[in-house]
C-alpha cells in the first residue's frame, strides 16, 4: 500500500476514531437500551433499562403520596395492595442494588418536589455492605443525575454502550418470543413472566435449576456510612411528619444462613435504635424456608410481598390468615429478645 | 488524572495540545513553558490539590539549591555541605510521607512501645520527582549542568507525561529539547509517532494488563485471607501478575513517551523486552531502565561500585538492590524482593566469573544455553514477583506453597481461571516473541536508555508503515481500547 505522510496518518487515525465514536453515539441515542435519552422508545422488554432514571423522569410529572424504597427485592411489595390497605397512593421506587445512601438521595429529591405522607423502607443487611457509589459502567444502576446531583457526564456513560448490549436489546425486543423481563413505569414494578410460568409448571425443577448461588466466603459487613445515611433519612422524615414503616426483608434461608449472625444482630440493633419500630421478616420461618416462594436465593415473590404488607397494614382478619411465625414487630423493648431468638435458630 | 481516563483523553490532552500548537506560533518559548507548567500542575492537582504546594516547594527548593553551585561558595557553606543538605532535605520529605509509618510500626515492635504517628496520604509521584531532582542536584554539584532558567527547570520536573511514574529522566536528556521547544522540529512527524505509541500503550494497559489483574487479584487475595492456594490458582495468579505488571508499566511508559513526543520531547525508553533477558544482569538492563541506571549512577557507583574489590562490589550490589526495593514501597516485602534480586545479581556475577575462569565460554552463546538461561531467568523473576505482589510475607509464602504443589492442584478453584488463558497466551507471545513498541514503530533501540537533547534517537524507519490502512487500523484500535476502558483502573506504578 502506498505510504502516506505522518501528518496524513495522524489525521486519518483521528478521523477514524471520531467517526467510530460518533457512530456509536448515534446508535446509543437511537437504540437507547437503558432508556435514559428518551428520544426513542425502542426498549420495552427483555433488556433491563435504567429503571431508576425512568422512574424519576416519570415522577417529575406524576404525584404520589407514598413510596416504597429499597433494593430490587422491594419490587415485590405491590403498590396496589399497599395503597388499598393504607389509603395512601403508593409508588414503588425500588431500584437495582439500592443502598441507604441511594435511598437518602431519592428521599431528598422527593421531599423537594412533592408532599410525602408515607414511606416504606425495605432493608437488606447485605446492601449495607455495598460501596457508596455505583461504578460508572453499571449502566442499569446509575442514579438519575437530578437525584445524585451529578454532572452532565452522567449521560456520557450512556454514549459508550457495549455492542453486545445493542445486540441483546434488539434481539430481546424484536426477535425473542418469550418475555423474560418487563416493567410498568406507572407503578414502578418489574416482572419475570417466564420465571412465573416455569415456577408454576414445575416448581421442583425450577428450584433445582435456579437456586445455585454459593455464598461460601461471603462476609458482609455493614458500612457505617450507610448506617449514618439511613439515620439522617429517618430523622428528616420524622421532622417532615412523614409516616415511616421499616421492614427487614424476608431473606431466603440459603442467603440468610450465609450472614454472620453477630454482625446481623448488631445491624438489626442499629436499625431498631434509629427507627424505633421495625418489622423483621428475617430469620428462619415457614416463609423463608419455603423455596417455592422465591425466584432464587435473593428475590422473594409477590406472594411473600403481599404477606408482608398484610402483616404491616392488614385488618385483623388479614393477619389471622398469615403464618404465625412470619414477621416480628421489634422495638427497643423487645430487641434483646428478638436478637436472642435469631441467634438460637 | 489518569492517562486512561475520559477526562484526559477527550478533554485535557486535546485542549493542551491545541493550545501548545497555537502557542508555538508565537515563537516565544516563555509562553510554551508557561503553558506546559500550568497544564502539568493542573494535571497533578486533579488527583488531590492538597499536595500541589509540596510539588511546587520541592521544585523551588531544589532549583535554588542547584543555583548555589554556580556562585562562589560561602565560607560557612561548602558546596559539599549544601549538596548533603539538599539530598537530606529531599530524603526527609520522602521519609516523612512514605516511610515514617513503616519505621514507626517497626520501632513499636522492636521497642515494645506503641508509637503512633499521624497517618498521611502518600503524595502522588513523590518517589519520581524527588529522585529526579536529587540526580539534578548531584549533577549540578559535579558541574555537569548548565544554568537553566527557573521555568525550564519547572518544565523538566513537572512535565506531565513523565511526572507521575517516570521515566526518570536526566536533565541532559531533555533540557536541550526544552530550550528548543519553539524551534522548527518536525511537529507532524513527532506527533505521528507519539500518537502511535500512546495508542499502543493504552491498548497494552486496557486490553491486557487490566484483564490479567482479575486473576492475579483472585490468587493473592485468597492468600492474604489465609486460604491455602492450590497449584493451578497459584500458577495462573502468579503468571497473570507477571504479565500484568509488565504490560501495565510498559504500557504506561509507552503512553508517557508517546505523549511527550506529541509535545516535541523525546524521553528515554523504560523497557526493552525484559522477559527475553538471559540473566538477571540483562533483566535489569531491560526492566524499568531509567530506575536501574539511576540506582547505578547515584547509588551503586557512589558506594564504590566495583572499584573497591570483589567483596565490596557484591555488598554494594546488595545495598543498592535493597534500597531499590524499599523505593517501591514501605514494606518488608519490597525489601525482601530487593534483597532477592541483589542475591540473584551476586550469583549472576559469580557465575560469569566462573565461566570466564573455568568454563568453556563459547557454550554461553549456544542456543540451548541461551534458551535455558532465558527460562531460568524468567522463573527467577516470577518467583521474586510473588513477594513484590503479596501484601504480607505470609501471603507470599502461601502462594509459594501453592506453586510447589503443597496444597494439591486446587481443581475446585481452577474453573475461575479458565478464561485467564485467553489473556495469558497472547501476553506471553508478545512478551517473549514480539519486538518492543519502540522497535515496532522503528524507533531505534539505542533510545532505550539514551535519547535526549542531542537528538541521538534516530527514527530509522517505521515498521508499522504509515499507510491509509494502518492509519484506519490505529484509529480502530484506539476506539476499541477506549471502549474497553470503561472500568477505570489505576496504573500499578502510581503507588511507588
Interface residues (C-beta under 8 A of the other chain):
Chain A: X1 X2 X3 X4 X5 X6 X7 X8 X9 X10 X12 X13 X14 X15 X16 X17 X19 X20 X21 X24 X135 X136 X137 X153 X156 X157 X160 X162
Chain B: X6 X186 X188 X189 X191 X192 X193 X195 X199 X465 X466 X467 X468 X469 X470 X471 X472 X474 X475 X476 X478 X479 X482 X483 X486 X487 X488
